Amino acid sequence: MTRILIKNGTVVTFKSVKQANVLINENTIEKIAPNIEENFDQVIDATGKLIFPGLVDVHVHFRDPGFTQKETVQTGSLAAAHGGYTTVCTMPNVKPVPNTPKLLKKMIDANMEKSVVKIRQIAPISVDRIKENLNDLEGLKKVGAIGFSNDGSGVQSTKLMLKAMEQVVKLKVPIAAHLEDESLMGSGVINDGQAARRLGLAGITELAETTQLARDLELARATGVHYHVCHISTKRSVQLVRQAKADGVHVTAEVTPHHLLLDDSMIKTDDPAFKMNPPLRSYEDRQALLVGLIDGTIDAIATDHAPHTVEDKEGSFETASFGISGLETALPLIYSSFVKTGILSLSQLVQIMSYNPAQIFKLDGAGQLQEGNAADIIIFDPNKKWKISNEFFESKGHNSPFIGRKVFGKVQCTIVNGKIVFGEESK
């Protein structure tokens, strides 16, 4: 039996901030109190540090199986731990697509064996994530699917999305949408805005997102399904979600750190580090996303962690792959930009990066730092000032527009089920 005492830290939950010690007994949080007299085997001094519930990311791409030159479960989970994430939800755009209960169960079992953090699996809606053949959604849920998405592709067929929602509502899990009308996206590689015109690049209209969102919100209204919006990126999308919530539609939404912190006015050259999907939108869109996050229209921050090889991201906007590596930089970026500046409180940070993401996909007490829960905990140094560099990443993918950026705050220790998986104490 291993008992770990974390002492002298500041415990932050989505409800409160207080000075307290935390006692871990095996894989469980046994006690949270100002003074703990019980015996322990190991002590971690958290003086000057923040003790958070482990972060929860509902949208990551670990590329495994099929694209392990970009990332593996091992490297992706190490990146998650490095960034303070103790639970991640992986998207099904891998090869083979886990479109049968047998394939999904095999993938879940392999993930459990290889990962240092908790991985929960989102299953595909249709057979190859593109065609209109609906999967055995009930069978996929029985073996462990926590929700359904064709992420990486938008569901082009209204009929298919309606059929999927009619089944998913009975399974009482979310259906998560990557919003992309391919007929409107065309060959676009960047937002249809000032940077596209300046660089002479094909633009992606915001209508590629908003038209599918409007369609899906009507379908969600009709079916009663829990509809989750992946990586929301436009002002109009925020308005649509806000109105749908007011109308009683069961809708939740996520936003990425890069869409909160960057916009297309910051793209000065043809630099594919800034190429992601959905693309960086306008300054006005970015401000609307922040307002939506603060007022609760947007429920959670998700990284859309999309690692690539160096070769994938070389060249230009026209030739490089979409996506950035986000798990390891999300917390310091959000803390530096929004908490340290007073825009968000510490409890709000925990709510949007731990508690709410876990609630969206009903993840068994994840994101909550309380007695009796699994000991999924991180220790964060809010005063550490450092610069993001290539050498920092545990992920195979170093593709990030934030390299060179100075930030405050760094994860010092990550504990999953009572085991230290990142930090000096894990060595």
KOLZA-256034 format. One record per residue (C-alpha): x, y, z; residue number from 0. Coordinates in steps of 0.02 Angstrom, whole numbers, always signed. Layout:
BEGIN
<<X,Y,Z>,NUM>
...
***
This chain:
BEGIN
<<+0,+0,+0>,0>
<<+72,+169,-55>,1>
<<+17,+328,+32>,2>
<<+72,+495,-40>,3>
<<+51,+660,+52>,4>
<<+48,+820,-50>,5>
<<+76,+960,+74>,6>
<<+76,+1150,+84>,7>
<<-9,+1178,-83>,8>
<<-163,+1274,-140>,9>
<<-304,+1156,-187>,10>
<<-408,+1220,-333>,11>
<<-576,+1146,-382>,12>
<<-714,+1214,-493>,13>
<<-798,+1275,-333>,14>
<<-659,+1338,-220>,15>
<<-477,+1385,-191>,16>
<<-402,+1342,-21>,17>
<<-241,+1299,+68>,18>
<<-242,+1112,+105>,19>
<<-146,+950,+105>,20>
<<-199,+799,+2>,21>
<<-174,+619,+57>,22>
<<-175,+484,-77>,23>
<<-204,+304,-24>,24>
<<-161,+184,-166>,25>
<<-267,+249,-311>,26>
<<-390,+355,-212>,27>
<<-396,+527,-133>,28>
<<-418,+483,+50>,29>
<<-417,+653,+131>,30>
<<-409,+839,+92>,31>
<<-380,+947,+246>,32>
<<-273,+1089,+314>,33>
<<-183,+968,+430>,34>
<<-161,+782,+399>,35>
<<-85,+676,+536>,36>
<<-103,+505,+454>,37>
<<+50,+404,+406>,38>
<<+120,+414,+230>,39>
<<+257,+334,+127>,40>
<<+304,+481,+17>,41>
<<+286,+669,+32>,42>
<<+278,+799,-106>,43>
<<+306,+978,-49>,44>
<<+190,+1090,-151>,45>
<<+236,+1254,-67>,46>
<<+193,+1395,-185>,47>
<<+110,+1273,-306>,48>
<<-69,+1243,-361>,49>
<<-149,+1071,-342>,50>
<<-275,+1041,-481>,51>
<<-384,+894,-527>,52>
<<-306,+812,-680>,53>
<<-353,+900,-841>,54>
<<-475,+816,-961>,55>
<<-461,+836,-1149>,56>
<<-611,+776,-1249>,57>
<<-527,+793,-1419>,58>
<<-357,+719,-1461>,59>
<<-280,+624,-1606>,60>
<<-152,+492,-1556>,61>
<<-134,+425,-1736>,62>
<<-118,+247,-1671>,63>
<<-144,+128,-1759>,64>
<<-101,+173,-1937>,65>
<<-2,+334,-1926>,66>
<<+125,+299,-1791>,67>
<<+259,+401,-1879>,68>
<<+160,+551,-1816>,69>
<<+116,+490,-1640>,70>
<<+90,+332,-1540>,71>
<<-15,+295,-1388>,72>
<<+146,+294,-1286>,73>
<<+210,+462,-1347>,74>
<<+38,+542,-1349>,75>
<<+0,+488,-1171>,76>
<<+171,+550,-1112>,77>
<<+132,+717,-1194>,78>
<<-36,+719,-1104>,79>
<<+46,+686,-936>,80>
<<+178,+818,-973>,81>
<<+40,+943,-1005>,82>
<<-61,+898,-850>,83>
<<-194,+790,-933>,84>
<<-244,+632,-840>,85>
<<-391,+586,-953>,86>
<<-403,+608,-1142>,87>
<<-534,+559,-1269>,88>
<<-463,+498,-1433>,89>
<<-545,+522,-1602>,90>
<<-569,+376,-1723>,91>
<<-478,+442,-1877>,92>
<<-349,+303,-1870>,93>
<<-315,+152,-1982>,94>
<<-404,+36,-1976>,95>
<<-554,+140,-1925>,96>
<<-626,+57,-1767>,97>
<<-796,+35,-1846>,98>
<<-847,-133,-1770>,99>
<<-862,-182,-1587>,100>
<<-718,-305,-1611>,101>
<<-600,-174,-1684>,102>
<<-649,-45,-1554>,103>
<<-624,-166,-1410>,104>
<<-453,-212,-1478>,105>
<<-406,-28,-1487>,106>
<<-468,+8,-1311>,107>
<<-372,-140,-1240>,108>
<<-213,-86,-1330>,109>
<<-233,+92,-1266>,110>
<<-250,+32,-1087>,111>
<<-93,-71,-1102>,112>
<<+16,+65,-1179>,113>
<<-44,+227,-1100>,114>
<<+14,+315,-942>,115>
<<-148,+416,-935>,116>
<<-331,+366,-949>,117>
<<-392,+353,-1128>,118>
<<-576,+351,-1172>,119>
<<-627,+312,-1350>,120>
<<-746,+404,-1464>,121>
<<-813,+290,-1601>,122>
<<-852,+331,-1784>,123>
<<-1028,+366,-1842>,124>
<<-1010,+287,-2013>,125>
<<-909,+140,-2077>,126>
<<-758,+232,-2147>,127>
<<-802,+402,-2072>,128>
<<-856,+462,-2244>,129>
<<-988,+353,-2326>,130>
<<-1169,+341,-2273>,131>
<<-1164,+167,-2198>,132>
<<-1207,+187,-2014>,133>
<<-1105,+84,-1891>,134>
<<-1173,-32,-1757>,135>
<<-1181,+111,-1633>,136>
<<-1262,+10,-1494>,137>
<<-1129,-125,-1511>,138>
<<-990,+4,-1508>,139>
<<-1059,+82,-1349>,140>
<<-1070,-88,-1264>,141>
<<-882,-115,-1284>,142>
<<-836,+58,-1220>,143>
<<-875,+200,-1341>,144>
<<-912,+358,-1242>,145>
<<-984,+451,-1391>,146>
<<-984,+458,-1580>,147>
<<-899,+569,-1708>,148>
<<-830,+567,-1885>,149>
<<-703,+697,-1831>,150>
<<-579,+741,-1965>,151>
<<-727,+748,-2082>,152>
<<-896,+831,-2073>,153>
<<-1051,+725,-2094>,154>
<<-1103,+780,-2268>,155>
<<-1271,+691,-2274>,156>
<<-1415,+766,-2177>,157>
<<-1504,+599,-2188>,158>
<<-1356,+508,-2111>,159>
<<-1340,+633,-1969>,160>
<<-1525,+620,-1930>,161>
<<-1518,+430,-1928>,162>
<<-1365,+436,-1815>,163>
<<-1446,+557,-1694>,164>
<<-1603,+451,-1685>,165>
<<-1498,+304,-1628>,166>
<<-1374,+398,-1518>,167>
<<-1510,+483,-1415>,168>
<<-1566,+310,-1357>,169>
<<-1388,+269,-1303>,170>
<<-1377,+425,-1194>,171>
<<-1206,+481,-1253>,172>
<<-1154,+634,-1356>,173>
<<-1133,+645,-1542>,174>
<<-987,+761,-1580>,175>
<<-974,+856,-1743>,176>
<<-827,+916,-1845>,177>
<<-916,+1049,-1945>,178>
<<-859,+1057,-2125>,179>
<<-966,+1069,-2280>,180>
<<-843,+1002,-2408>,181>
<<-936,+1083,-2553>,182>
<<-904,+1253,-2474>,183>
<<-729,+1217,-2411>,184>
<<-664,+1170,-2583>,185>
<<-474,+1181,-2594>,186>
<<-461,+1309,-2455>,187>
<<-311,+1304,-2338>,188>
<<-335,+1461,-2233>,189>
<<-478,+1571,-2173>,190>
<<-562,+1669,-2311>,191>
<<-498,+1835,-2247>,192>
<<-358,+1961,-2249>,193>
<<-214,+1837,-2237>,194>
<<-284,+1732,-2381>,195>
<<-296,+1885,-2492>,196>
<<-124,+1950,-2443>,197>
<<-39,+1782,-2472>,198>
<<-140,+1733,-2625>,199>
<<-209,+1574,-2545>,200>
<<-376,+1488,-2567>,201>
<<-489,+1532,-2421>,202>
<<-610,+1429,-2315>,203>
<<-773,+1521,-2289>,204>
<<-851,+1523,-2116>,205>
<<-1008,+1457,-2200>,206>
<<-924,+1287,-2212>,207>
<<-943,+1281,-2022>,208>
<<-1100,+1381,-1988>,209>
<<-1214,+1299,-2116>,210>
<<-1181,+1125,-2047>,211>
<<-1200,+1190,-1870>,212>
<<-1369,+1268,-1909>,213>
<<-1424,+1105,-1990>,214>
<<-1366,+998,-1846>,215>
<<-1443,+1109,-1713>,216>
<<-1612,+1087,-1797>,217>
<<-1586,+899,-1802>,218>
<<-1534,+900,-1619>,219>
<<-1688,+1001,-1576>,220>
<<-1798,+873,-1664>,221>
<<-1716,+717,-1591>,222>
<<-1667,+776,-1416>,223>
<<-1490,+707,-1436>,224>
<<-1342,+779,-1341>,225>
<<-1251,+868,-1481>,226>
<<-1071,+923,-1452>,227>
<<-984,+1052,-1562>,228>
<<-801,+1016,-1594>,229>
<<-674,+1159,-1607>,230>
<<-797,+1302,-1632>,231>
<<-712,+1443,-1726>,232>
<<-830,+1583,-1783>,233>
<<-931,+1723,-1705>,234>
<<-1087,+1664,-1795>,235>
<<-1064,+1487,-1728>,236>
<<-1058,+1556,-1551>,237>
<<-1219,+1651,-1583>,238>
<<-1304,+1495,-1650>,239>
<<-1252,+1390,-1500>,240>
<<-1303,+1527,-1377>,241>
<<-1476,+1538,-1454>,242>
<<-1495,+1348,-1461>,243>
<<-1453,+1335,-1276>,244>
<<-1581,+1470,-1237>,245>
<<-1708,+1370,-1337>,246>
<<-1675,+1213,-1235>,247>
<<-1573,+1114,-1362>,248>
<<-1451,+995,-1275>,249>
<<-1292,+1065,-1350>,250>
<<-1116,+1085,-1283>,251>
<<-964,+1160,-1367>,252>
<<-774,+1159,-1355>,253>
<<-644,+1285,-1411>,254>
<<-457,+1262,-1436>,255>
<<-320,+1368,-1358>,256>
<<-259,+1416,-1531>,257>
<<-427,+1485,-1585>,258>
<<-435,+1586,-1423>,259>
<<-260,+1656,-1439>,260>
<<-225,+1673,-1625>,261>
<<-314,+1747,-1776>,262>
<<-275,+1767,-1959>,263>
<<-208,+1944,-1937>,264>
<<-58,+1862,-1852>,265>
<<-13,+1760,-2007>,266>
<<+120,+1869,-2086>,267>
<<+203,+1742,-2201>,268>
<<+161,+1577,-2285>,269>
<<+201,+1481,-2124>,270>
<<+110,+1313,-2111>,271>
<<+135,+1311,-1922>,272>
<<-24,+1417,-1926>,273>
<<-118,+1293,-2036>,274>
<<-256,+1203,-1942>,275>
<<-435,+1149,-1971>,276>
<<-544,+1243,-1937>,277>
<<-428,+1384,-1986>,278>
<<-383,+1533,-1878>,279>
<<-524,+1656,-1907>,280>
<<-533,+1845,-1888>,281>
<<-495,+1952,-1735>,282>
<<-683,+1980,-1715>,283>
<<-713,+1793,-1716>,284>
<<-577,+1766,-1586>,285>
<<-651,+1895,-1469>,286>
<<-823,+1815,-1487>,287>
<<-751,+1646,-1439>,288>
<<-680,+1719,-1279>,289>
<<-845,+1802,-1235>,290>
<<-933,+1637,-1268>,291>
<<-812,+1545,-1155>,292>
<<-835,+1670,-1014>,293>
<<-1026,+1674,-1024>,294>
<<-1043,+1484,-1033>,295>
<<-1098,+1469,-1214>,296>
<<-938,+1371,-1241>,297>
<<-919,+1237,-1108>,298>
<<-741,+1175,-1122>,299>
<<-567,+1195,-1189>,300>
<<-505,+1051,-1296>,301>
<<-336,+1045,-1382>,302>
<<-378,+953,-1544>,303>
<<-200,+884,-1522>,304>
<<-148,+843,-1701>,305>
<<+37,+796,-1709>,306>
<<+129,+780,-1874>,307>
<<+303,+738,-1935>,308>
<<+423,+876,-1982>,309>
<<+399,+827,-2165>,310>
<<+209,+844,-2149>,311>
<<+225,+1025,-2093>,312>
<<+365,+1080,-2209>,313>
<<+335,+1184,-2362>,314>
<<+186,+1299,-2378>,315>
<<+4,+1318,-2330>,316>
<<-45,+1235,-2494>,317>
<<+58,+1077,-2464>,318>
<<+71,+1054,-2275>,319>
<<-48,+954,-2166>,320>
<<-180,+1035,-2057>,321>
<<-156,+1032,-1868>,322>
<<-49,+1077,-1718>,323>
<<+20,+984,-1568>,324>
<<-73,+1053,-1418>,325>
<<-76,+943,-1263>,326>
<<+84,+1007,-1185>,327>
<<+57,+1194,-1209>,328>
<<-129,+1215,-1172>,329>
<<-121,+1243,-984>,330>
<<+22,+1369,-979>,331>
<<-52,+1463,-1126>,332>
<<-225,+1477,-1048>,333>
<<-154,+1516,-876>,334>
<<-37,+1651,-943>,335>
<<-162,+1734,-1059>,336>
<<-322,+1726,-958>,337>
<<-292,+1683,-775>,338>
<<-136,+1785,-741>,339>
<<-220,+1932,-827>,340>
<<-379,+1917,-722>,341>
<<-497,+1870,-863>,342>
<<-530,+1697,-788>,343>
<<-518,+1640,-607>,344>
<<-424,+1484,-554>,345>
<<-590,+1396,-522>,346>
<<-652,+1443,-695>,347>
<<-492,+1371,-767>,348>
<<-526,+1205,-680>,349>
<<-707,+1209,-735>,350>
<<-669,+1229,-920>,351>
<<-515,+1116,-926>,352>
<<-562,+979,-801>,353>
<<-740,+975,-734>,354>
<<-845,+1024,-885>,355>
<<-753,+914,-1011>,356>
<<-780,+764,-897>,357>
<<-964,+807,-877>,358>
<<-992,+818,-1065>,359>
<<-943,+636,-1090>,360>
<<-995,+573,-916>,361>
<<-819,+521,-867>,362>
<<-839,+438,-697>,363>
<<-789,+576,-577>,364>
<<-644,+637,-683>,365>
<<-603,+821,-665>,366>
<<-654,+826,-481>,367>
<<-531,+841,-338>,368>
<<-628,+768,-192>,369>
<<-614,+632,-61>,370>
<<-658,+459,-125>,371>
<<-619,+500,-307>,372>
<<-479,+426,-409>,373>
<<-313,+510,-370>,374>
<<-294,+600,-537>,375>
<<-201,+757,-485>,376>
<<-76,+881,-554>,377>
<<+40,+1003,-466>,378>
<<+65,+1165,-560>,379>
<<+195,+1301,-529>,380>
<<+108,+1465,-575>,381>
<<+265,+1570,-558>,382>
<<+379,+1474,-675>,383>
<<+422,+1584,-824>,384>
<<+488,+1493,-977>,385>
<<+491,+1490,-1166>,386>
<<+407,+1355,-1271>,387>
<<+537,+1266,-1377>,388>
<<+555,+1112,-1487>,389>
<<+653,+1026,-1349>,390>
<<+506,+1040,-1229>,391>
<<+391,+916,-1317>,392>
<<+365,+734,-1269>,393>
<<+248,+716,-1418>,394>
<<+322,+659,-1583>,395>
<<+242,+813,-1658>,396>
<<+326,+979,-1623>,397>
<<+212,+1070,-1745>,398>
<<+157,+1225,-1650>,399>
<<+138,+1409,-1690>,400>
<<+178,+1443,-1507>,401>
<<+361,+1393,-1515>,402>
<<+462,+1540,-1452>,403>
<<+319,+1609,-1347>,404>
<<+356,+1655,-1166>,405>
<<+229,+1589,-1040>,406>
<<+199,+1577,-854>,407>
<<+158,+1414,-766>,408>
<<+223,+1238,-786>,409>
<<+163,+1066,-734>,410>
<<+279,+996,-600>,411>
<<+196,+829,-567>,412>
<<+56,+724,-641>,413>
<<-25,+584,-542>,414>
<<-143,+456,-621>,415>
<<-235,+333,-509>,416>
<<-112,+371,-370>,417>
<<+42,+340,-477>,418>
<<+163,+479,-520>,419>
<<+179,+472,-710>,420>
<<+267,+637,-739>,421>
<<+384,+739,-629>,422>
<<+548,+721,-540>,423>
<<+470,+597,-420>,424>
<<+426,+479,-564>,425>
<<+608,+454,-614>,426>
***
